[in-house]
Amino acid sequence: MTADNAAAAATTGAHVVVRQLEQWGVTHVFGLCGHTNIALLDALGHSDIEFVVFRHEQTAAHAADGYARATGKPGVVVVHVGPGMMNAVTGAATAALDSVPLVVISGDVPSYYRGRHPHQEVNLHADADQTGIYKPFVKRAWDVARVEDLPRFLERAWWTASSGRPGATLLNVPMDMFSRELPIEAASRSVLPGSTSVPSVDEATLDQVVDLLASAQRPLVYVGGGARDPEARDALLRIAEHLDLPIVHSLMAKGLISDDHPLLLGMPGFWGLEFTNTYARNADVVLALATRFAETDASSWDPAYTWQFPPTKLVQVDLDPAEIGRNYPVEVGVVADVGQTLSAIERRLRERDVAPVDRPELRDQIDRTRSALWAETADRGAAEDFPLKPERILRDLREAMPADTVLVTDVGWNKNGVAQRYPMRDVGRFITPGGASTMGFGPAAALGVQLAWPDRPVVALVGDGGMSAQLAALPTAAERDLPVIFVVMNNAAHGTIADLQASSYGASYGCEFVDADGRPATPDFAALGRACGLDGYQIGEVGELASALKAALAARRPAVIDVPMVNDPVPTPGHWNINDIYRGRFD
């Protein structure tokens, strides 16, 4: 090789990283600059990958999370050493706990200064071990010690994030590794596997599952967010309709099945209807699909409220073997891909010519119960009170927005109330922080969702607490001209917790936003939006919300709609053990 050819073949670790990301089809990288990662940003600037710059790393991580939930591909976050990567912890953990693929690339101090406490090194008790901050929740963390390992570690981080049960990974890169020389060919040496397989259900186990479902008198399907694949959903519906299997969904699976489906009972647990919890508690067979049996969906695992295993027989299907039997004993545990398992069940039903089942009384009960819920919600949604009742906000939102709108929510009424009382069609999408229940997720994640789906209406339905936690989302929305509609349900409080404290202790302290005289105090979020370059709508009377929503939708510009709301609690027919703890009961 001539000297000129050798020079052409030589490049840096940063350029090799960018070349790999390009080969994998990455189009957007999210993050924030710092002196440890600007070599990587410079390489991105000479590529076709768009770097989406944010003003806070948590915002960037949530946006990458939203992008990953929309596309199904890993979100990529680039952060700086020390405070930068620590700011991203909450966003990365939120993705990890919801099984969302996320790759965090963190710059670090120069490799040859480790342990000398250089600028911004995370040290004190463990020198230069910032990867340890992420280890409790990431699937794996890699620390690059040689530039030659950088492409291989990046391939492992990408592959691990998206394979099996998806999750977050961390690639920690001392800043000198981005600038050290590396042949450009290194970008092609660590290639992703060309094809993969996932565990599948064996034939004997398949027969057990079919026998249990076909012979059950009070069967139930409990579907979680891990079953969101459209083919899996379609197979589930065909099985359920053939055997007349009623369906409940976890919080994360809201919208997976249209709320008007005649077999859908809604959510179980703390926010589940009394009928739903009673049916679940008395089911004889439950087929659980890709769900963790989270505490709120299981009424704190108290058998008096939602689930009783035994005598109910549990068939649990999950790709992660650690979830099988974690919270309840199983009759049949299936470590397999949910979609493949449902296809196999459907096939075996045909092969065995299992007769269809008809449960008209059950369908009638479901219809009457759900109809009563929607009627009650509609009555409250028709209220002319101002500030608005939360049900009125949901009603106006549903009537003004197209059916395929993506609702990205935060925590509080905008999450729990929507999951319980917002009838969604399966052409829409509900995206919410489940495992971590992170306040501030909604405004930031909506940006990533809109980048992924530029032609779909995206609404960030958030409380004033959540919007305040992520005001950094607003300037980015304006700069990128992302037509997210930020609907702020503004009750001048961390409303859900204020309600909880008031119901448990008789008063609310430390949960409401008040001025020096004790009067409610809240920002003018519409004005904040306008200051950042968005359209802003301040709702001053009942009829203005619907008009503002329609105007914002027609304009296709980023907009903030500030909606004064009364602090009504979300109805909680189920049980949550924290209420017992407040009362001094610790069973």
C-alpha positions as CSV (number, residue, x, y, z in Angstrom):
1,M,0.0,0.0,0.0
2,T,1.4,3.4,-0.9
3,A,1.7,6.1,1.7
4,D,-1.2,8.0,0.1
5,N,-3.4,4.9,0.2
6,A,-2.5,4.2,3.8
7,A,-3.4,7.8,4.7
8,A,-6.7,7.4,2.9
9,A,-7.5,4.2,4.8
10,A,-6.6,5.7,8.2
11,T,-9.3,7.5,10.1
12,T,-10.4,7.9,13.8
13,G,-12.5,5.9,16.2
14,A,-15.2,8.6,15.9
15,H,-15.5,8.2,12.1
16,V,-15.6,4.4,12.5
17,V,-18.5,4.7,15.0
18,V,-20.4,6.9,12.6
19,R,-19.8,4.6,9.6
20,Q,-21.2,1.7,11.7
21,L,-24.3,3.6,12.6
22,E,-24.8,4.5,9.0
23,Q,-24.5,0.9,7.9
24,W,-27.3,-0.1,10.4
25,G,-29.6,2.5,9.0
26,V,-29.4,5.1,11.8
27,T,-30.8,8.4,10.7
28,H,-31.1,10.3,14.0
29,V,-28.8,10.5,17.0
30,F,-30.0,12.4,20.1
31,G,-27.9,14.2,22.7
32,L,-25.9,17.1,24.0
33,C,-22.3,18.2,23.4
34,G,-19.4,18.2,25.8
35,H,-15.6,18.3,25.5
36,T,-15.4,14.5,25.6
37,N,-17.7,13.8,22.7
38,I,-17.2,16.7,20.2
39,A,-14.9,14.5,18.1
40,L,-17.9,12.2,17.6
41,L,-20.2,15.1,16.9
42,D,-17.7,16.4,14.2
43,A,-17.8,13.0,12.6
44,L,-21.6,13.0,12.7
45,G,-21.5,16.4,11.0
46,H,-19.8,14.9,8.0
47,S,-22.4,12.1,7.7
48,D,-26.0,11.7,6.6
49,I,-27.0,11.1,10.3
50,E,-28.8,14.0,11.9
51,F,-27.7,15.0,15.4
52,V,-30.7,16.3,17.4
53,V,-29.2,18.6,20.0
54,F,-31.0,19.2,23.3
55,R,-30.6,21.5,26.3
56,H,-30.7,18.7,28.8
57,E,-29.6,15.1,28.6
58,Q,-32.7,13.7,30.2
59,T,-34.8,15.3,27.5
60,A,-32.5,13.8,24.9
61,A,-32.8,10.3,26.4
62,H,-36.6,10.5,26.6
63,A,-36.8,11.7,23.0
64,A,-34.6,8.8,21.9
65,D,-36.9,6.5,23.9
66,G,-40.0,7.9,22.1
67,Y,-38.2,7.5,18.8
68,A,-37.4,3.8,19.6
69,R,-41.0,3.1,20.7
70,A,-42.3,4.5,17.4
71,T,-39.8,2.9,15.1
72,G,-39.0,-0.4,16.9
73,K,-35.3,0.4,16.3
74,P,-32.8,1.3,19.0
75,G,-32.6,5.0,19.9
76,V,-29.1,6.3,20.1
77,V,-28.1,8.9,22.8
78,V,-24.7,10.7,22.9
79,V,-23.8,12.3,26.2
80,H,-20.8,13.9,28.0
81,V,-18.7,12.6,30.9
82,G,-19.9,13.0,34.5
83,P,-22.9,15.3,34.9
84,G,-23.9,14.7,31.3
85,M,-24.2,11.0,31.5
86,M,-25.7,11.3,35.0
87,N,-28.4,13.7,33.7
88,A,-29.4,11.0,31.2
89,V,-29.8,8.3,33.9
90,T,-33.5,8.8,34.4
91,G,-34.3,8.7,30.7
92,A,-32.2,5.6,30.1
93,A,-33.7,3.8,33.1
94,T,-37.2,4.7,31.9
95,A,-36.5,3.0,28.6
96,A,-34.8,0.0,30.3
97,L,-37.7,-0.6,32.6
98,D,-40.2,-0.5,29.7
99,S,-38.1,-2.8,27.6
100,V,-37.3,-0.2,25.0
101,P,-34.0,-0.6,23.0
102,L,-31.6,2.3,23.7
103,V,-27.9,2.7,23.2
104,V,-26.2,5.4,25.3
105,I,-22.7,6.4,24.1
106,S,-21.0,8.4,26.8
107,G,-17.7,10.3,26.5
108,D,-15.3,9.8,29.4
109,V,-12.1,11.3,30.7
110,P,-8.9,10.5,28.7
111,S,-7.8,6.9,29.3
112,Y,-4.4,7.9,30.5
113,Y,-5.7,10.3,33.1
114,R,-8.0,7.8,34.9
115,G,-7.7,7.9,38.6
116,R,-5.9,11.3,38.7
117,H,-9.3,13.0,39.1
118,P,-9.3,15.0,35.9
119,H,-12.0,17.5,35.1
120,Q,-15.5,16.1,35.6
121,E,-14.3,12.5,36.3
122,V,-16.8,10.6,38.5
123,N,-14.6,9.5,41.3
124,L,-14.2,9.8,45.1
125,H,-14.8,6.2,46.1
126,A,-14.3,4.4,42.7
127,D,-12.0,6.2,40.3
128,A,-13.3,6.5,36.7
129,D,-16.1,4.1,37.1
130,Q,-19.0,6.0,35.7
131,T,-20.4,2.9,34.0
132,G,-21.3,1.6,37.5
133,I,-24.0,4.3,37.7
134,Y,-25.9,2.5,34.9
135,K,-25.2,-1.1,35.8
136,P,-28.4,-1.6,37.9
137,F,-30.7,-1.1,34.9
138,V,-28.8,-1.6,31.6
139,K,-28.5,-5.0,30.0
140,R,-24.8,-4.5,29.7
141,A,-22.2,-1.7,29.9
142,W,-18.9,-1.7,27.9
143,D,-15.9,0.4,28.8
144,V,-13.5,0.9,25.9
145,A,-9.8,0.5,26.9
146,R,-8.4,0.1,23.4
147,V,-9.5,1.9,20.3
148,E,-9.4,-1.4,18.4
149,D,-12.2,-2.7,20.6
150,L,-14.5,0.3,19.9
151,P,-16.3,-1.1,16.8
152,R,-16.8,-4.5,18.4
153,F,-18.2,-3.1,21.6
154,L,-20.5,-0.8,19.6
155,E,-21.8,-3.8,17.7
156,R,-22.4,-5.6,20.9
157,A,-24.2,-2.6,22.5
158,W,-26.5,-2.3,19.5
159,W,-27.2,-6.0,19.2
160,T,-27.8,-6.5,22.9
161,A,-30.2,-3.5,23.2
162,S,-32.4,-4.9,20.5
163,S,-32.1,-8.7,20.9
164,G,-34.2,-10.9,23.2
165,R,-36.1,-8.7,25.6
166,P,-35.1,-5.2,24.5
167,G,-33.5,-2.7,26.8
168,A,-30.8,-0.1,27.3
169,T,-27.1,-0.5,26.9
170,L,-24.1,1.7,27.7
171,L,-20.9,2.2,25.7
172,N,-18.5,4.3,27.7
173,V,-15.7,5.8,25.6
174,P,-12.7,7.7,26.9
175,M,-12.5,10.8,24.8
176,D,-9.1,10.0,23.3
177,M,-10.6,6.8,21.8
178,F,-12.7,8.9,19.5
179,S,-9.5,10.7,18.2
180,R,-7.1,7.7,18.0
181,E,-6.3,6.4,14.6
182,L,-8.3,3.3,13.3
183,P,-8.6,1.9,9.8
184,I,-11.9,2.7,8.2
185,E,-12.3,-1.0,7.4
186,A,-12.8,-1.6,11.1
187,A,-16.3,-0.4,10.7
188,S,-17.1,-3.5,8.6
189,R,-15.3,-6.1,10.8
190,S,-17.9,-6.2,13.6
191,V,-21.1,-6.9,11.7
192,L,-24.5,-7.6,13.1
193,P,-25.8,-11.2,12.9
194,G,-27.5,-11.7,9.5
195,S,-30.4,-13.6,10.9
196,T,-31.6,-14.6,14.4
197,S,-34.2,-16.8,16.0
198,V,-36.1,-16.6,19.2
199,P,-37.3,-19.3,21.5
200,S,-40.5,-21.0,20.5
201,V,-43.0,-23.2,22.3
202,D,-42.6,-27.0,21.9
203,E,-45.5,-29.2,20.7
204,A,-46.2,-30.9,24.0
205,T,-46.4,-27.6,25.9
206,L,-48.6,-26.2,23.1
207,D,-51.0,-29.0,23.6
208,Q,-51.2,-28.2,27.3
209,V,-52.0,-24.6,26.6
210,V,-54.7,-25.4,24.1
211,D,-56.2,-28.0,26.4
212,L,-56.4,-25.5,29.2
213,L,-57.9,-22.7,27.1
214,A,-60.4,-25.0,25.3
215,S,-61.7,-26.5,28.6
216,A,-61.8,-23.4,30.7
217,Q,-65.2,-22.2,32.0
218,R,-64.0,-18.7,33.0
219,P,-60.9,-18.1,30.9
220,L,-59.1,-14.7,30.6
221,V,-56.3,-13.3,28.5
222,Y,-54.0,-10.8,30.1
223,V,-52.0,-8.9,27.5
224,G,-48.9,-6.8,28.2
225,G,-46.9,-4.2,26.2
226,G,-44.5,-6.8,24.9
227,A,-47.3,-8.2,22.6
228,R,-47.6,-5.0,20.6
229,D,-46.5,-6.5,17.3
230,P,-49.4,-6.2,14.8
231,E,-49.3,-9.8,13.7
232,A,-49.3,-11.0,17.3
233,R,-52.3,-8.8,18.0
234,D,-54.2,-10.1,15.0
235,A,-53.5,-13.7,16.0
236,L,-54.6,-13.0,19.6
237,L,-57.9,-11.5,18.4
238,R,-58.6,-14.5,16.2
239,I,-58.0,-16.9,19.1
240,A,-60.0,-14.8,21.5
241,E,-62.9,-14.5,19.1
242,H,-62.9,-18.3,18.3
243,L,-62.9,-19.3,22.0
244,D,-64.7,-16.2,23.3
245,L,-61.9,-15.3,25.6
246,P,-62.3,-12.0,27.4
247,I,-59.2,-9.8,27.4
248,V,-57.7,-7.4,29.9
249,H,-54.6,-5.3,29.2
250,S,-51.8,-3.9,31.2
251,L,-51.2,-0.1,31.3
252,M,-48.5,-0.5,28.7
253,A,-50.9,-2.4,26.3
254,K,-53.5,0.3,26.3
255,G,-54.6,0.9,22.7
256,L,-53.3,-2.5,21.5
257,I,-56.9,-3.6,21.1
258,S,-59.6,-1.1,20.2
259,D,-61.6,-0.1,23.3
260,D,-64.9,-0.9,21.5
261,H,-64.0,-4.6,21.1
262,P,-66.8,-6.7,22.6
263,L,-64.3,-9.0,24.5
264,L,-62.2,-6.2,26.1
265,L,-62.6,-5.6,29.8
266,G,-60.0,-2.9,30.1
267,M,-57.3,-2.7,32.8
268,P,-57.2,-4.8,35.9
269,G,-55.7,-3.7,39.3
270,F,-55.7,-0.4,41.0
271,W,-57.4,1.5,38.1
272,G,-59.4,-1.5,36.9
273,L,-63.2,-1.6,37.2
274,E,-64.8,-3.6,39.9
275,F,-66.3,-6.0,37.3
276,T,-62.8,-6.5,35.7
277,N,-61.1,-7.3,39.0
278,T,-63.9,-9.6,40.1
279,Y,-63.7,-11.5,36.8
280,A,-59.9,-11.8,37.0
281,R,-60.0,-12.9,40.6
282,N,-62.5,-15.7,39.7
283,A,-61.0,-16.8,36.4
284,D,-60.1,-20.5,36.2
285,V,-57.4,-20.1,33.5
286,V,-55.4,-17.0,32.7
287,L,-53.2,-16.7,29.6
288,A,-50.6,-13.9,30.4
289,L,-48.7,-12.6,27.4
290,A,-45.5,-10.5,27.8
291,T,-46.5,-8.8,31.0
292,R,-44.7,-8.5,34.4
293,F,-47.8,-8.5,36.6
294,A,-46.8,-5.0,37.8
295,E,-47.9,-4.0,41.2
296,T,-50.6,-1.5,40.2
297,D,-52.1,-3.9,37.6
298,A,-52.2,-6.6,40.3
299,S,-53.5,-4.6,43.3
300,S,-50.2,-5.0,45.1
301,W,-50.5,-8.8,44.5
302,D,-53.2,-9.0,47.2
303,P,-55.4,-12.1,46.2
304,A,-58.5,-10.4,47.7
305,Y,-58.6,-7.9,44.8
306,T,-57.4,-9.0,41.4
307,W,-55.5,-12.3,40.9
308,Q,-55.7,-15.6,42.8
309,F,-53.0,-18.1,41.6
310,P,-54.0,-20.7,42.7
311,P,-56.8,-21.8,42.3
312,T,-56.6,-19.9,39.0
313,K,-54.2,-21.7,36.6
314,L,-51.7,-19.4,35.1
315,V,-50.2,-19.9,31.6
316,Q,-47.4,-17.3,31.3
317,V,-45.7,-16.5,28.0
318,D,-42.6,-14.3,28.0
319,L,-39.4,-14.0,26.1
320,D,-37.5,-13.3,29.4
321,P,-37.2,-16.4,31.5
322,A,-36.7,-14.2,34.6
323,E,-40.4,-13.1,34.4
324,I,-41.8,-16.6,34.4
325,G,-43.2,-17.2,37.9
326,R,-41.7,-14.0,39.3
327,N,-44.8,-12.8,41.0
328,Y,-47.2,-15.8,40.7
329,P,-46.8,-19.6,40.5
330,V,-47.4,-20.9,37.0
331,E,-49.2,-24.0,35.7
332,V,-47.4,-23.7,32.4
333,G,-44.5,-21.4,31.8
334,V,-43.5,-20.7,28.2
335,V,-40.2,-19.0,27.4
336,A,-40.9,-17.9,23.9
337,D,-41.7,-15.1,21.5
338,V,-45.3,-14.1,22.1
339,G,-46.1,-13.7,18.4
340,Q,-44.8,-17.1,17.5
341,T,-46.6,-18.7,20.4
342,L,-50.0,-17.1,19.4
343,S,-49.5,-18.3,15.8
344,A,-48.7,-21.8,17.1
345,I,-51.8,-21.8,19.3
346,E,-54.0,-20.7,16.4
347,R,-52.5,-23.4,14.2
348,R,-53.0,-26.1,16.8
349,L,-56.7,-25.0,17.3
350,R,-57.2,-25.6,13.6
351,E,-55.3,-28.9,13.5
352,R,-57.4,-30.3,16.4
353,D,-60.6,-28.8,15.0
354,V,-61.4,-27.2,18.3
355,A,-65.0,-26.0,18.2
356,P,-65.8,-22.3,18.6
357,V,-67.1,-21.2,21.9
358,D,-70.0,-18.8,22.4
359,R,-70.4,-16.9,25.7
360,P,-73.3,-14.4,25.0
361,E,-74.0,-13.7,28.7
362,L,-70.3,-12.7,29.3
363,R,-70.3,-10.5,26.2
364,D,-73.5,-8.8,27.4
365,Q,-71.9,-8.2,30.9
366,I,-68.9,-6.7,29.2
367,D,-71.0,-4.5,27.0
368,R,-73.1,-3.2,29.9
369,T,-70.1,-2.6,32.2
370,R,-68.1,-0.8,29.6
371,S,-71.1,1.2,28.3
372,A,-71.8,2.4,31.9
373,L,-68.1,3.5,32.2
374,W,-68.3,5.4,28.9
375,A,-71.7,6.9,29.8
376,E,-70.4,8.1,33.2
377,T,-67.3,9.6,31.5
378,A,-69.4,11.3,28.9
379,D,-71.6,12.8,31.6
380,R,-68.6,14.3,33.4
381,G,-67.1,15.3,30.1
382,A,-70.2,17.3,29.3
383,A,-69.7,19.5,32.4
384,E,-69.5,23.3,31.7
385,D,-67.4,23.9,34.8
386,F,-64.3,26.0,34.6
387,P,-61.5,25.1,35.4
388,L,-62.3,22.1,33.3
389,K,-62.9,18.6,34.6
390,P,-60.3,16.2,33.4
391,E,-63.0,14.1,31.6
392,R,-64.0,17.3,29.7
393,I,-60.4,17.7,28.5
394,L,-60.3,14.1,27.4
395,R,-63.6,14.4,25.6
396,D,-62.6,17.6,23.7
397,L,-59.3,16.0,22.8
398,R,-60.8,12.8,21.4
399,E,-63.4,14.7,19.4
400,A,-61.0,17.2,17.9
401,M,-58.1,14.8,17.0
402,P,-58.0,12.2,14.3
403,A,-58.3,8.5,15.3
404,D,-54.7,7.8,14.4
405,T,-53.4,10.4,16.9
406,V,-50.4,9.3,19.1
407,L,-51.0,10.2,22.7
408,V,-47.7,10.5,24.6
409,T,-48.5,11.0,28.3
410,D,-46.7,11.7,31.5
411,V,-47.9,10.7,35.0
412,G,-51.2,11.4,36.7
413,W,-54.6,11.9,35.2
414,N,-53.0,12.1,31.7
415,K,-51.7,8.6,32.1
416,N,-54.0,6.7,34.5
417,G,-57.2,8.6,33.5
418,V,-56.5,8.0,29.8
419,A,-55.8,4.3,30.4
420,Q,-59.1,3.9,32.3
421,R,-61.5,6.4,30.6
422,Y,-60.3,7.3,27.1
423,P,-61.8,5.0,24.5
424,M,-59.0,4.4,21.9
425,R,-59.2,2.8,18.5
426,D,-56.4,0.5,17.6
427,V,-55.2,2.8,14.8
428,G,-54.1,5.3,17.5
429,R,-51.2,4.8,19.9
430,F,-50.8,5.3,23.6
431,I,-47.2,5.8,24.8
432,T,-46.5,6.3,28.5
433,P,-43.8,5.6,31.1
434,G,-44.7,2.4,32.8
435,G,-42.0,0.8,34.9
436,A,-40.5,4.0,36.2
437,S,-43.6,6.2,35.9
438,T,-41.3,9.1,35.1
439,M,-42.6,12.7,35.4
440,G,-41.3,14.7,32.5
441,F,-41.3,11.7,30.1
442,G,-44.2,13.0,28.0
443,P,-43.0,16.4,26.6
444,A,-39.6,15.0,25.7
445,A,-40.7,11.6,24.3
446,A,-43.2,13.2,22.1
447,L,-40.4,14.9,20.2
448,G,-38.8,11.6,19.3
449,V,-42.2,10.1,18.3
450,Q,-42.9,13.1,16.0
451,L,-39.4,12.7,14.4
452,A,-40.2,9.0,13.8
453,W,-43.7,9.7,12.5
454,P,-43.6,13.1,10.9
455,D,-47.0,12.8,9.2
456,R,-49.0,11.6,12.3
457,P,-50.6,13.9,14.8
458,V,-48.7,13.7,18.1
459,V,-50.1,15.1,21.4
460,A,-48.0,15.4,24.5
461,L,-50.8,15.1,27.2
462,V,-49.1,16.2,30.4
463,G,-49.7,17.8,33.8
464,D,-48.2,21.1,34.8
465,G,-45.7,19.3,36.9
466,G,-44.5,17.1,34.0
467,M,-44.3,20.1,31.7
468,S,-42.3,22.1,34.2
469,A,-39.9,19.2,34.5
470,Q,-39.2,19.2,30.8
471,L,-39.5,22.8,29.6
472,A,-36.3,22.0,27.6
473,A,-38.5,20.2,25.2
474,L,-40.1,23.4,23.9
475,P,-37.2,25.1,22.2
476,T,-36.2,21.9,20.5
477,A,-39.8,21.5,19.2
478,A,-39.6,25.0,17.7
479,E,-36.1,24.6,16.2
480,R,-37.0,21.3,14.6
481,D,-40.5,22.5,13.6
482,L,-42.0,19.4,15.2
483,P,-45.8,19.9,15.2
484,V,-46.3,18.3,18.6
485,I,-49.3,19.7,20.5
486,F,-48.4,20.0,24.2
487,V,-51.7,19.9,26.1
488,V,-51.0,20.9,29.7
489,M,-53.6,19.8,32.2
490,N,-52.9,22.5,34.7
491,N,-54.1,22.2,38.3
492,A,-51.2,24.0,39.9
493,A,-50.1,20.9,41.7
494,H,-48.5,17.5,41.6
495,G,-52.2,16.6,41.6
496,T,-52.1,12.8,42.0
497,I,-49.8,12.9,45.0
498,A,-51.7,15.9,46.4
499,D,-54.9,13.9,46.2
500,L,-53.2,10.9,47.8
501,Q,-51.9,12.9,50.7
502,A,-55.2,14.6,51.3
503,S,-57.1,11.3,51.3
504,S,-54.6,9.7,53.7
505,Y,-53.7,12.6,56.0
506,G,-56.6,15.0,55.7
507,A,-54.6,17.8,54.0
508,S,-52.0,18.3,51.2
509,Y,-48.7,19.8,52.1
510,G,-45.7,20.1,49.8
511,C,-47.5,18.9,46.7
512,E,-49.2,22.1,45.5
513,F,-47.7,25.2,43.8
514,V,-48.5,28.3,45.8
515,D,-47.2,31.8,46.2
516,A,-46.1,33.5,49.5
517,D,-49.7,34.2,50.3
518,G,-50.8,30.6,49.8
519,R,-52.6,31.2,46.5
520,P,-52.2,28.8,43.5
521,A,-49.2,29.7,41.4
522,T,-48.5,28.4,38.0
523,P,-46.5,29.5,34.9
524,D,-48.3,30.7,31.8
525,F,-47.3,27.8,29.7
526,A,-48.8,29.3,26.6
527,A,-46.6,32.3,27.0
528,L,-43.6,30.1,27.6
529,G,-44.4,28.3,24.4
530,R,-44.6,31.5,22.5
531,A,-41.3,32.7,24.0
532,C,-39.7,29.6,22.6
533,G,-41.1,30.0,19.2
534,L,-44.2,27.8,19.4
535,D,-47.9,28.8,19.1
536,G,-49.5,29.3,22.5
537,Y,-53.1,29.0,23.5
538,Q,-54.3,30.0,27.0
539,I,-57.7,28.5,27.7
540,G,-60.0,30.9,29.5
541,E,-63.4,29.3,29.2
542,V,-64.9,25.9,28.5
543,G,-65.4,26.1,24.8
544,E,-62.0,27.3,23.9
545,L,-60.1,24.0,24.2
546,A,-61.8,22.3,21.3
547,S,-61.2,25.4,19.1
548,A,-57.5,25.6,20.2
549,L,-57.0,21.9,19.4
550,K,-58.5,22.3,15.9
551,A,-56.5,25.4,15.2
552,A,-53.2,23.7,16.4
553,L,-54.0,20.6,14.3
554,A,-54.7,22.7,11.2
555,A,-51.6,24.8,11.6
556,R,-49.2,21.8,11.9
557,R,-46.9,23.8,14.0
558,P,-45.6,23.1,17.5
559,A,-48.1,24.4,20.0
560,V,-48.7,24.7,23.8
561,I,-52.3,24.6,25.0
562,D,-52.5,25.6,28.7
563,V,-55.8,24.2,30.2
564,P,-56.8,25.0,33.7
565,M,-58.1,21.9,35.4
566,V,-59.8,20.9,38.7
567,N,-57.8,18.5,40.8
568,D,-60.2,15.5,40.7
569,P,-58.6,12.2,41.5
570,V,-58.8,9.3,39.1
571,P,-61.2,6.6,40.4
572,T,-59.3,3.7,41.9
573,P,-61.7,0.6,42.2
574,G,-58.7,-1.7,42.9
575,H,-56.1,-1.7,45.7
576,W,-52.7,-0.3,46.2
577,N,-50.8,-1.3,49.4
578,I,-49.4,2.2,49.9
579,N,-52.7,3.2,51.4
580,D,-52.3,0.4,54.0
581,I,-48.9,1.6,54.8
582,Y,-50.1,5.2,55.4
583,R,-52.6,3.7,57.9
584,G,-49.9,1.7,59.8
585,R,-50.7,-1.7,58.2
586,F,-47.6,-3.4,56.9
587,D,-48.8,-6.9,55.8
